[in-house]
Amino acid sequence: MSEPKAPTPAPGDTYKGWLFKWTNYIKGYQRRWFVLSNGLLSYYRTQAEMGHTCRGTINLATANIAVEDSCNFVISNGGTQTYHLKASSEVERQRWITALELAKAKAFRMQAESDDSGDDSTPPAAGQGAGSRNSEVQSTLRTLGSKVEDLSTCNDLIAKHGSALQRSLSELEGVRLGGETSEKIRQVTERATLFRITSNAMINACRDFLALAQTHSKRWQKALQAEREQRVRLEETLEQLAKQHNHLERAFRGATVLPASQSNPAIDSKGPVSGKGDASDEDEENEFFDACEDVQEFITVPADPKYHRRSGSNVSGISSELGMDDGTTSLDEQSLASNPESPQSQELVPVRKRRTRIPDKPNYSLNLWSIMKNCIGKELSKIPMPVNFNEPLSMLQRLSEDLEYYELLDRAAKCQSSLEQMCYVAAFTVSSYSTTVHRTGKPFNPLLGETFELDRVQESGYRSLCEQVSHHPPAAAHHAISERGWTLRQEIALASKFRGKYLSIMPLGSIHCIFEKSTNHYTWKKVTTTVHNIIVGKLWIDQSGEIDVVNHKTGDRCHLKFAPYSYFSRDVARKVTGVVTDKDGKAHYVLSGTWDEKMEYSRVMQSSRGGENGADGRQKTVYQTLKAKELWRKTPLPEGAENMYYFSTLALTLNELEEGVAPTDSRRRPDQRLMEQGRWEEANAEKQRLEEKQRTVRREREREANRAASPSEEGKESADRAEEVEIASEPSETTYKTDTDETSSDLSLSTETLHGSHPPAYSMEGPYGAPVKSGHQDNYKSMWFEQLVDPVTGEPTHIYKGGYWEAKEQGNWDSCPDIF
């Protein structure tokens, strides 16, 4: 396509034309439309963009122009902006160089003239208020007035002395020569001297006035010119804004198709900065993605203002749209009604004061060689991993941290609409990951039969119980019930894959949430947790994948998408998006936020196809929404959290000693308690003792199971052989994984096998390997849970069978095993 030949630039002319601009090392040089005007060089992707979108501007007054070769040249203003440009030919390049040099000289001359060499003061900047400029004008006028008064005085004196001199000369002409001559001559001489002095003063005053007038006249002319130019720039800006507004209005009222750069202006651009080009250009032009990145599936745009006129609150309009009864409360009203700090929810029972600190983490250096040296000569099954990789909490306590933001379920229980309730449940699923951002310490793996109770009935209205119900594969069951109308239960097992640089942990099992009043039953699964820099580097955690929260009663569904971290992505890190739909697939709410900070919701007023194509070639859905409102925000960590394993306020209280808990409670675990107190050497010894004790108990239990299955001598020999094979092939009880090796969940991270441990240990049985079906016959049954087939999901799961809180009330723990 041929372009019109650009005219030869002349001083002061606006120069326009096509140039190739360097963008990045993937796209290289890209064709852009450049405009040179008023000492500013601006560029656009196309000529049509000149009316509404400028991609970048550089001021030539302070810029440096350098020629690289026959067609290439560089414009830089000292580091913040650098344009690497290429013309189509050497002649075209020379035209641009000439135009740029002329524009630069003019801009530099205008800037230099603004600083007058004869006056130390500088004219006020255009951005300053009119007060300082008015004050300067008043001062100048007073000075000029004083000089005019001096000139007037000198004029009077000159007139007076001039008249006297004239009379003296007339008298001198009429005088006869004689004695009076000398006297008259003396008088004339005096008056002539006075006239000369007065004239000199008049001349000096005129000179001062002229110099002052010339100086300020020049400054006033430049100030006036600056004001005119500023007015012109403001008019041009206003015109561009009007065009842009008109363009957006037409696009919105028409096909509602918006470019990706306008789909979500609140999202921070985080594109990489290449070695060439400026950051402003990269924000618009870097559009490359890596293999892990998922493209946004939908676009949200503000809804038409007519939707906001229904009531004073956007959310109250939601209730009327859903066709609710008059008694329906909005989301904000429910938040106030369910606030546990409101006066109605406070009881007169004294609330226990919980601790707010634990001992600081000791600064013990970890010497891997000393660990390996201590393993020399020992049986592989007798080598534990040190507690240096752990945090002083068990996996059961980490599982209980899912209830950190229980208020979301309290509010959900008060919702009349299942769709609003779904928003709170979805926010609750995201909030459970907020504690994992900095928690790179690995929790202790629970011993088989270990329990943990979290009784917060007085403070928060709920109580929960966790129990380690299986060891091969490791699995924990959790049951929580609230006086405010909800029940939460889950059973979590783990599978993992070690990829060399990172470890992927995939939780298995469903989470159930049942609301008593509405009988709505929600289920969902957890996403994949990825631990990066397993071998070398600083550990960091990412959550990625998709969650489908399903209401099995109404058919409502919320599809949440956790975007994986990507260096090349322009989206905010740890981003989560979601759409709440009814059983017919109609969207009602759009959720957005991050899993480590906050979640917001927006009411969908209208949806349509017509957005730009996604990664699979299909068109994205465009949702017109009301203004976003906050559903959940993470509570800041307590002061000094970096010295306390980055524990949250709830986590600090989980291992606090309490009276009346079961003897199998994690708070009573001695190695965990010693680690919290900073006595790590004693904790390592105690950990090894507990592991050995559990191995012994398990082997004895398997012997009894084998004897019950085959009591004959042949059966006994077979059982003995099975035991020998087991002892010889227990990888999870070796250097890398002991039998009580820490079970992890998606909320935890194993550093136990990091930095020097053997990577293949991750593929073995245990917390980080895929669950291996045990060949042992084990007749263990959990104390407080029983395994049933879930009627909703059809999965075998452990469900709380009752009895724990009754046993606690009676103080009868005779049935509990001695595991510590």
ROGUMI-795871 format. One record per residue (C-alpha): residue number from 1; residue in three letters; x, y, z. Coordinates in steps of 0.1 Angstrom, whole numbers, m for minus. Example, Ala and Ser with C-alpha at 12.3 -4.5 7.8 and 13.67 -1.06 7.14 Angstrom:
1 Ala 123 m45 78
2 Ser 137 m11 71
! end
This chain:
1 Met 0 0 0
2 Ser 16 33 m11
3 Glu 15 62 12
4 Pro 14 99 2
5 Lys 48 114 0
6 Ala 54 136 30
7 Pro 63 173 22
8 Thr 97 186 30
9 Pro 94 200 66
10 Ala 95 237 71
11 Pro 102 255 104
12 Gly 70 255 126
13 Asp 51 231 104
14 Thr 33 201 117
15 Tyr 49 170 103
16 Lys 32 136 100
17 Gly 40 102 86
18 Trp 46 65 90
19 Leu 76 51 109
20 Phe 85 17 122
21 Lys 89 17 160
22 Trp 107 m10 180
23 Thr 83 m27 205
24 Asn 99 m58 219
25 Tyr 121 m88 210
26 Ile 91 m109 199
27 Lys 72 m84 177
28 Gly 102 m63 166
29 Tyr 95 m32 147
30 Gln 58 m22 143
31 Arg 44 4 119
32 Arg 30 35 137
33 Trp 16 69 127
34 Phe 38 97 141
35 Val 28 134 145
36 Leu 53 162 152
37 Ser 37 194 165
38 Asn 46 222 190
39 Gly 78 205 200
40 Leu 61 172 208
41 Leu 64 139 190
42 Ser 34 117 194
43 Tyr 25 83 179
44 Tyr m7 62 172
45 Arg m13 28 159
46 Thr m34 42 130
47 Gln m44 76 117
48 Ala m80 69 130
49 Glu m67 68 166
50 Met m56 105 164
51 Gly m90 116 176
52 His m91 95 208
53 Thr m61 75 217
54 Cys m24 86 219
55 Arg 0 58 225
56 Gly 29 79 236
57 Thr 45 114 235
58 Ile 80 127 240
59 Asn 91 163 245
60 Leu 118 173 221
61 Ala 131 203 241
62 Thr 151 179 263
63 Ala 154 150 239
64 Asn 186 137 222
65 Ile 184 127 186
66 Ala 209 101 173
67 Val 213 85 139
68 Glu 222 48 140
69 Asp 225 39 103
70 Ser 210 48 69
71 Cys 174 43 81
72 Asn 174 40 118
73 Phe 175 67 145
74 Val 169 70 182
75 Ile 151 97 202
76 Ser 156 97 240
77 Asn 149 121 268
78 Gly 174 108 293
79 Gly 162 73 301
80 Thr 125 75 309
81 Gln 115 74 273
82 Thr 134 60 243
83 Tyr 120 55 208
84 His 140 33 184
85 Leu 126 43 150
86 Lys 132 32 114
87 Ala 122 50 82
88 Ser 113 33 50
89 Ser 143 49 32
90 Glu 173 71 39
91 Val 156 101 22
92 Glu 126 97 45
93 Arg 148 93 75
94 Gln 166 126 66
95 Arg 133 144 63
96 Trp 123 133 98
97 Ile 157 142 112
98 Thr 155 177 97
99 Ala 119 182 110
100 Leu 129 169 145
101 Glu 160 191 147
102 Leu 140 222 137
103 Ala 113 214 162
104 Lys 139 207 189
105 Ala 156 240 182
106 Lys 123 259 183
107 Ala 113 241 215
108 Phe 146 248 231
109 Arg 145 284 222
110 Met 111 289 236
111 Gln 122 272 268
112 Ala 153 293 271
113 Glu 134 325 265
114 Ser 111 316 295
115 Asp 142 322 318
116 Asp 152 358 313
117 Ser 189 363 317
118 Gly 185 398 331
119 Asp 160 388 358
120 Asp 167 362 385
121 Ser 130 355 390
122 Thr 111 333 366
123 Pro 76 337 353
124 Pro 51 316 372
125 Ala 44 282 357
126 Ala 11 275 339
127 Gly 0 252 367
128 Gln 4 278 394
129 Gly m26 296 408
130 Ala m37 330 396
131 Gly m29 345 430
132 Ser 9 345 426
133 Arg 6 359 390
134 Asn m17 386 402
135 Ser 6 395 430
136 Glu 35 398 407
137 Val 16 421 383
138 Gln 5 443 412
139 Ser 41 446 424
140 Thr 53 455 389
141 Leu 26 481 386
142 Arg 36 497 419
143 Thr 72 498 407
144 Leu 62 514 374
145 Gly 40 539 392
146 Ser 69 549 415
147 Lys 91 555 384
148 Val 63 576 368
149 Glu 61 597 399
150 Asp 99 602 398
151 Leu 96 613 361
152 Ser 68 637 370
153 Thr 89 652 398
154 Cys 119 656 376
155 Asn 98 672 349
156 Asp 85 698 374
157 Leu 121 705 385
158 Ile 133 708 350
159 Ala 105 732 341
160 Lys 111 753 372
161 His 149 755 368
162 Gly 146 760 331
163 Ser 123 790 336
164 Ala 148 805 362
165 Leu 176 799 338
166 Gln 157 816 311
167 Arg 151 847 332
168 Ser 187 848 343
169 Leu 198 848 307
170 Ser 173 876 298
171 Glu 185 897 327
172 Leu 221 891 317
173 Glu 215 905 283
174 Gly 200 937 297
175 Val 228 943 322
176 Arg 256 968 315
177 Leu 291 957 321
178 Gly 302 967 355
179 Gly 301 956 391
180 Glu 268 938 386
181 Thr 282 916 358
182 Ser 301 892 380
183 Glu 271 887 403
184 Lys 247 879 374
185 Ile 272 855 358
186 Arg 275 837 391
187 Gln 237 834 394
188 Val 234 820 358
189 Thr 262 795 365
190 Glu 244 782 396
191 Arg 211 779 378
192 Ala 227 761 348
193 Thr 243 737 373
194 Leu 210 730 389
195 Phe 194 724 355
196 Arg 221 700 345
197 Ile 217 680 377
198 Thr 180 679 372
199 Ser 183 669 336
200 Asn 207 641 345
201 Ala 182 628 371
202 Met 155 630 345
203 Ile 176 610 321
204 Asn 185 584 347
205 Ala 148 580 357
206 Cys 138 577 320
207 Arg 165 551 315
208 Asp 153 530 345
209 Phe 117 533 334
210 Leu 126 522 299
211 Ala 147 492 310
212 Leu 119 481 334
213 Ala 92 485 308
214 Gln 113 466 282
215 Thr 120 437 307
216 His 84 433 318
217 Ser 70 438 284
218 Lys 91 408 271
219 Arg 80 387 300
220 Trp 43 397 295
221 Gln 45 389 259
222 Lys 59 354 266
223 Ala 34 349 294
224 Leu 6 358 270
225 Gln 20 335 244
226 Ala 22 307 269
227 Glu m14 313 280
228 Arg m25 312 243
229 Glu m7 279 237
230 Gln m21 264 269
231 Arg m55 274 258
232 Val m50 258 224
233 Arg m37 226 241
234 Leu m67 225 264
235 Glu m91 230 235
236 Glu m74 202 216
237 Thr m75 179 247
238 Leu m111 187 253
239 Glu m119 180 216
240 Gln m101 146 219
241 Leu m120 137 251
242 Ala m153 147 234
243 Lys m145 125 204
244 Gln m134 96 227
245 His m166 99 248
246 Asn m187 99 216
247 His m168 69 203
248 Leu m173 49 235
249 Glu m210 60 237
250 Arg m216 47 201
251 Ala m197 15 208
252 Phe m217 9 240
253 Arg m251 16 224
254 Gly m243 m4 194
255 Ala m227 m38 194
256 Thr m212 m34 229
257 Val m179 m46 216
258 Leu m150 m31 235
259 Pro m113 m37 229
260 Ala m94 m56 255
261 Ser m76 m25 268
262 Gln m110 m10 278
263 Ser m126 m42 291
264 Asn m113 m37 327
265 Pro m95 m5 332
266 Ala m91 m13 370
267 Ile m67 m41 362
268 Asp m30 m31 366
269 Ser m8 m36 336
270 Lys 22 m57 345
271 Gly 37 m64 311
272 Pro 75 m69 309
273 Val 97 m41 298
274 Ser 119 m50 269
275 Gly 154 m38 263
276 Lys 142 m12 238
277 Gly 111 10 238
278 Asp 93 27 266
279 Ala 70 13 292
280 Ser 39 32 279
281 Asp 43 14 246
282 Glu 47 m20 262
283 Asp 14 m16 282
284 Glu m5 m16 249
285 Glu 16 m39 227
286 Asn 28 m68 248
287 Glu 2 m95 241
288 Phe 22 m127 244
289 Phe 12 m155 267
290 Asp 29 m186 280
291 Ala 16 m222 280
292 Cys 0 m219 315
293 Glu m19 m187 310
294 Asp m57 m187 305
295 Val m73 m159 287
296 Gln m102 m141 303
297 Glu m135 m157 293
298 Phe m158 m127 295
299 Ile m158 m89 294
300 Thr m176 m66 319
301 Val m188 m31 310
302 Pro m208 m6 331
303 Ala m245 m10 328
304 Asp m268 17 314
305 Pro m275 44 341
306 Lys m312 36 339
307 Tyr m306 5 359
308 His m294 26 389
309 Arg m326 46 392
310 Arg m346 18 408
311 Ser m335 26 444
312 Gly m308 44 463
313 Ser m288 11 465
314 Asn m276 m10 437
315 Val m281 m41 458
316 Ser m317 m33 468
317 Gly m324 m32 431
318 Ile m311 m67 429
319 Ser m337 m80 453
320 Ser m365 m65 433
321 Glu m351 m79 401
322 Leu m351 m114 415
323 Gly m388 m111 424
324 Met m383 m115 462
325 Asp m408 m108 489
326 Asp m409 m76 508
327 Gly m391 m92 537
328 Thr m360 m99 516
329 Thr m328 m82 529
330 Ser m300 m70 506
331 Leu m264 m81 508
332 Asp m254 m50 527
333 Glu m283 m53 552
334 Gln m274 m89 557
335 Ser m238 m80 564
336 Leu m250 m57 592
337 Ala m276 m81 605
338 Ser m251 m109 607
339 Asn m222 m90 621
340 Pro m210 m109 651
341 Glu m200 m77 668
342 Ser m235 m62 667
343 Pro m252 m57 701
344 Gln m278 m84 694
345 Ser m252 m111 690
346 Gln m233 m103 721
347 Glu m240 m125 751
348 Leu m233 m118 787
349 Val m211 m149 790
350 Pro m175 m139 796
351 Val m155 m146 765
352 Arg m120 m161 768
353 Lys m92 m139 759
354 Arg m70 m156 733
355 Arg m33 m152 729
356 Thr m20 m128 703
357 Arg 17 m139 701
358 Ile 38 m171 701
359 Pro 76 m173 707
360 Asp 95 m159 677
361 Lys 109 m184 653
362 Pro 145 m192 662
363 Asn 171 m183 636
364 Tyr 186 m217 633
365 Ser 207 m223 602
366 Leu 200 m256 584
367 Asn 231 m276 575
368 Leu 220 m304 552
369 Trp 254 m321 555
370 Ser 250 m323 593
371 Ile 216 m340 587
372 Met 231 m365 563
373 Lys 261 m371 586
374 Asn 238 m381 614
375 Cys 222 m407 592
376 Ile 254 m427 588
377 Gly 250 m462 603
378 Lys 213 m459 610
379 Glu 185 m479 596
380 Leu 166 m461 568
381 Ser 134 m464 587
382 Lys 149 m447 617
383 Ile 159 m415 600
384 Pro 134 m386 605
385 Met 134 m353 588
386 Pro 141 m324 612
387 Val 114 m299 623
388 Asn 134 m271 607
389 Phe 111 m275 577
390 Asn 79 m274 597
391 Glu 57 m248 614
392 Pro 43 m255 649
393 Leu 8 m266 637
394 Ser m6 m299 625
395 Met m24 m305 593
396 Leu m56 m308 612
397 Gln m51 m273 625
398 Arg m43 m260 591
399 Leu m76 m276 578
400 Ser m95 m258 606
401 Glu m81 m225 593
402 Asp m107 m228 565
403 Leu m130 m212 590
404 Glu m110 m180 593
405 Tyr m137 m161 576
406 Tyr m167 m179 590
407 Glu m187 m146 588
408 Leu m192 m152 551
409 Leu m212 m183 559
410 Asp m231 m165 587
411 Arg m242 m139 561
412 Ala m250 m165 536
413 Ala m273 m182 560
414 Lys m294 m150 563
415 Cys m298 m147 525
416 Gln m333 m152 511
417 Ser m321 m156 475
418 Ser m300 m187 467
419 Leu m281 m166 441
420 Glu m270 m141 467
421 Gln m262 m170 490
422 Met m240 m185 462
423 Cys m220 m153 461
424 Tyr m210 m156 498
425 Val m203 m193 495
426 Ala m180 m186 465
427 Ala m162 m159 485
428 Phe m158 m183 513
429 Thr m141 m209 491
430 Val m117 m182 479
431 Ser m109 m169 514
432 Ser m96 m203 525
433 Tyr m65 m197 504
434 Ser m56 m163 518
435 Thr m35 m178 546
436 Thr m12 m197 522
437 Val 6 m167 506
438 His 36 m166 529
439 Arg 31 m199 547
440 Thr 60 m219 533
441 Gly 65 m239 565
442 Lys 51 m275 564
443 Pro 26 m285 590
444 Phe 31 m316 611
445 Asn 15 m347 597
446 Pro m12 m359 621
447 Leu m7 m393 637
448 Leu m35 m418 630
449 Gly m63 m411 653
450 Glu m51 m376 661
451 Thr m79 m350 665
452 Phe m83 m313 668
453 Glu m113 m294 681
454 Leu m120 m257 675
455 Asp m147 m246 699
456 Arg m157 m210 692
457 Val m193 m211 702
458 Gln m191 m182 726
459 Glu m171 m159 703
460 Ser m183 m169 668
461 Gly m212 m194 673
462 Tyr m195 m224 657
463 Arg m174 m255 667
464 Ser m155 m279 645
465 Leu m137 m313 648
466 Cys m110 m328 627
467 Glu m96 m363 628
468 Gln m69 m382 609
469 Val m91 m411 596
470 Ser m66 m429 574
471 His m29 m433 570
472 His m26 m452 537
473 Pro m35 m430 519
474 Pro m34 m401 544
475 Ala m68 m385 548
476 Ala m84 m361 573
477 Ala m121 m356 580
478 His m135 m323 591
479 His m169 m314 605
480 Ala m181 m279 616
481 Ile m215 m268 628
482 Ser m227 m233 636
483 Glu m255 m220 658
484 Arg m262 m195 629
485 Gly m276 m221 606
486 Trp m249 m238 586
487 Thr m228 m270 586
488 Leu m195 m276 568
489 Arg m179 m310 563
490 Gln m151 m323 542
491 Glu m126 m352 537
492 Ile m93 m343 521
493 Ala m67 m366 507
494 Leu m38 m356 485
495 Ala m22 m365 452
496 Ser 9 m347 439
497 Lys 33 m345 410
498 Phe 69 m335 412
499 Arg 80 m316 381
500 Gly 116 m308 390
501 Lys 113 m271 396
502 Tyr 79 m272 412
503 Leu 55 m294 431
504 Ser 18 m297 422
505 Ile m4 m307 451
506 Met m39 m318 441
507 Pro m65 m322 469
508 Leu m90 m350 465
509 Gly m124 m350 480
510 Ser m154 m327 481
511 Ile m164 m300 505
512 His m201 m298 516
513 Cys m219 m268 530
514 Ile m255 m272 541
515 Phe m278 m243 553
516 Glu m304 m253 578
517 Lys m331 m227 569
518 Ser m331 m231 531
519 Thr m318 m267 530
520 Asn m295 m255 502
521 His m267 m280 498
522 Tyr m235 m267 482
523 Thr m204 m288 471
524 Trp m171 m279 456
525 Lys m135 m291 453
526 Lys m102 m274 459
527 Val m78 m262 432
528 Thr m43 m272 426
529 Thr m15 m257 448
530 Thr 18 m253 431
531 Val 50 m249 452
532 His 78 m232 431
533 Asn 116 m233 435
534 Ile 116 m267 453
535 Ile 153 m273 447
536 Val 169 m239 444
537 Gly 156 m204 451
538 Lys 130 m188 474
539 Leu 99 m208 479
540 Trp 66 m193 467
541 Ile 31 m206 463
542 Asp 5 m203 436
543 Gln m31 m215 433
544 Ser m45 m224 399
545 Gly m74 m242 384
546 Glu m112 m240 384
547 Ile m139 m246 410
548 Asp m175 m253 404
549 Val m197 m245 434
550 Val m230 m263 429
551 Asn m263 m258 447
552 His m278 m293 444
553 Lys m312 m281 455
554 Thr m317 m253 430
555 Gly m292 m261 403
556 Asp m274 m227 407
557 Arg m238 m228 399
558 Cys m207 m206 403
559 His m177 m212 381
560 Leu m146 m198 396
561 Lys m113 m195 377
562 Phe m79 m192 395
563 Ala m55 m177 370
564 Pro m20 m192 373
565 Tyr 9 m168 377
566 Ser 25 m158 344
567 Tyr 55 m135 340
568 Phe 41 m123 307
569 Ser 5 m117 318
570 Arg m9 m82 321
571 Asp m34 m92 347
572 Val m31 m87 384
573 Ala m13 m116 402
574 Arg m34 m142 420
575 Lys m65 m132 401
576 Val m98 m150 405
577 Thr m129 m145 384
578 Gly m163 m161 384
579 Val m199 m161 372
580 Val m230 m171 392
581 Thr m256 m187 370
582 Asp m290 m202 376
583 Lys m301 m237 365
584 Asp m309 m223 331
585 Gly m274 m209 326
586 Lys m284 m173 329
587 Ala m257 m151 345
588 His m268 m131 376
589 Tyr m235 m120 392
590 Val m199 m116 382
591 Leu m172 m121 408
592 Ser m137 m108 406
593 Gly m107 m102 429
594 Thr m76 m121 442
595 Trp m74 m151 464
596 Asp m49 m133 488
597 Glu m67 m99 492
598 Lys m104 m95 484
599 Met m134 m105 463
600 Glu m161 m83 448
601 Tyr m194 m89 431
602 Ser m213 m71 404
603 Arg m249 m76 395
604 Val m254 m85 358
605 Met m281 m64 341
606 Gln m276 m76 306
607 Ser m253 m101 288
608 Ser m246 m106 251
609 Arg m222 m123 227
610 Gly m200 m100 207
611 Gly m168 m95 226
612 Glu m134 m102 211
613 Asn m125 m138 204
614 Gly m110 m159 231
615 Ala m82 m184 230
616 Asp m104 m211 215
617 Gly m118 m188 188
618 Arg m152 m184 204
619 Gln m166 m149 211
620 Lys m164 m138 247
621 Thr m196 m129 266
622 Val m200 m92 274
623 Tyr m217 m86 308
624 Gln m232 m52 316
625 Thr m230 m49 353
626 Leu m237 m25 381
627 Lys m209 m10 402
628 Ala m188 m36 420
629 Lys m192 m41 457
630 Glu m169 m58 482
631 Leu m178 m93 494
632 Trp m147 m102 514
633 Arg m114 m86 523
634 Lys m84 m103 540
635 Thr m77 m93 575
636 Pro m42 m79 579
637 Leu m16 m101 596
638 Pro m8 m93 632
639 Glu 22 m72 640
640 Gly 55 m92 638
641 Ala 39 m120 618
642 Glu 71 m124 598
643 Asn 88 m137 631
644 Met 58 m160 639
645 Tyr 57 m181 608
646 Tyr 33 m156 591
647 Phe 5 m169 613
648 Ser m29 m151 611
649 Thr m48 m140 642
650 Leu m67 m173 642
651 Ala m36 m194 636
652 Leu m19 m179 666
653 Thr m46 m193 689
654 Leu m49 m228 674
655 Asn m21 m244 694
656 Glu m29 m226 726
657 Leu m34 m251 755
658 Glu m70 m256 766
659 Glu m86 m277 793
660 Gly m110 m305 786
661 Val m98 m314 751
662 Ala m93 m350 741
663 Pro m60 m366 749
664 Thr m55 m371 711
665 Asp m58 m334 704
666 Ser m30 m318 684
667 Arg m24 m293 712
668 Arg m11 m322 733
669 Arg 14 m333 707
670 Pro 48 m330 725
671 Asp 71 m325 695
672 Gln 49 m298 681
673 Arg 48 m280 715
674 Leu 86 m282 718
675 Met 91 m267 684
676 Glu 67 m238 692
677 Gln 88 m231 723
678 Gly 120 m229 702
679 Arg 135 m262 716
680 Trp 140 m277 682
681 Glu 166 m304 691
682 Glu 143 m318 717
683 Ala 114 m316 692
684 Asn 134 m337 667
685 Ala 140 m364 693
686 Glu 104 m364 703
687 Lys 93 m366 667
688 Gln 114 m396 661
689 Arg 100 m413 692
690 Leu 64 m407 680
691 Glu 71 m420 646
692 Glu 86 m452 659
693 Lys 57 m457 683
694 Gln 32 m453 655
695 Arg 51 m479 634
696 Thr 50 m503 662
697 Val 13 m499 667
698 Arg 5 m502 630
699 Arg 25 m534 626
700 Glu 8 m549 657
701 Arg m26 m539 643
702 Glu m18 m555 609
703 Arg m6 m587 626
704 Glu m39 m590 644
705 Ala m58 m584 612
706 Asn m38 m611 594
707 Arg m43 m635 623
708 Ala m80 m629 622
709 Ala m81 m634 584
710 Ser m59 m666 583
711 Pro m53 m682 618
712 Ser m36 m713 604
713 Glu 2 m716 605
714 Glu 4 m711 568
715 Gly m14 m679 572
716 Lys 10 m668 600
717 Glu 40 m675 578
718 Ser 24 m655 550
719 Ala 17 m626 573
720 Asp 53 m627 586
721 Arg 66 m626 550
722 Ala 43 m597 542
723 Glu 57 m579 573
724 Glu 93 m585 561
725 Val 84 m572 527
726 Glu 67 m542 542
727 Ile 97 m533 564
728 Ala 121 m537 535
729 Ser 100 m515 511
730 Glu 87 m487 532
731 Pro 99 m456 512
732 Ser 76 m434 532
733 Glu 94 m444 563
734 Thr 129 m438 549
735 Thr 152 m409 548
736 Tyr 128 m389 527
737 Lys 95 m399 543
738 Thr 88 m414 576
739 Asp 56 m432 585
740 Thr 44 m401 602
741 Asp 58 m378 576
742 Glu 38 m347 573
743 Thr 6 m349 554
744 Ser 0 m318 533
745 Ser m30 m302 518
746 Asp m35 m275 492
747 Leu m32 m251 522
748 Ser 2 m263 531
749 Leu 36 m268 516
750 Ser 63 m294 522
751 Thr 97 m280 527
752 Glu 106 m313 544
753 Thr 121 m328 513
754 Leu 134 m295 499
755 His 169 m283 493
756 Gly 188 m315 493
757 Ser 162 m343 497
758 His 156 m368 470
759 Pro 130 m357 445
760 Pro 117 m391 437
761 Ala 103 m393 472
762 Tyr 75 m371 460
763 Ser 62 m399 437
764 Met 61 m424 465
765 Glu 32 m430 489
766 Gly 24 m404 514
767 Pro 13 m368 513
768 Tyr 31 m357 481
769 Gly 28 m389 461
770 Ala m3 m402 444
771 Pro m23 m422 470
772 Val m10 m458 470
773 Lys m34 m486 479
774 Ser m20 m503 509
775 Gly m15 m540 506
776 His m18 m544 544
777 Gln m48 m556 561
778 Asp m57 m529 586
779 Asn m88 m530 608
780 Tyr m85 m495 621
781 Lys m117 m475 625
782 Ser m118 m438 633
783 Met m132 m427 666
784 Trp m156 m399 657
785 Phe m163 m404 619
786 Glu m177 m433 599
787 Gln m172 m440 562
788 Leu m203 m438 542
789 Val m213 m432 506
790 Asp m223 m396 502
791 Pro m259 m394 490
792 Val m252 m362 470
793 Thr m219 m369 453
794 Gly m219 m407 454
795 Glu m183 m406 468
796 Pro m172 m427 498
797 Thr m165 m402 526
798 His m161 m400 564
799 Ile m191 m383 581
800 Tyr m192 m372 617
801 Lys m212 m398 637
802 Gly m214 m378 669
803 Gly m203 m384 705
804 Tyr m173 m361 707
805 Trp m189 m331 724
806 Glu m209 m354 747
807 Ala m177 m371 758
808 Lys m161 m337 764
809 Glu m190 m326 785
810 Gln m188 m357 806
811 Gly m150 m356 807
812 Asn m149 m393 796
813 Trp m121 m400 772
814 Asp m116 m437 780
815 Ser m121 m448 744
816 Cys m94 m426 730
817 Pro m61 m443 721
818 Asp m28 m433 736
819 Ile m10 m420 705
820 Phe 14 m395 722
! end
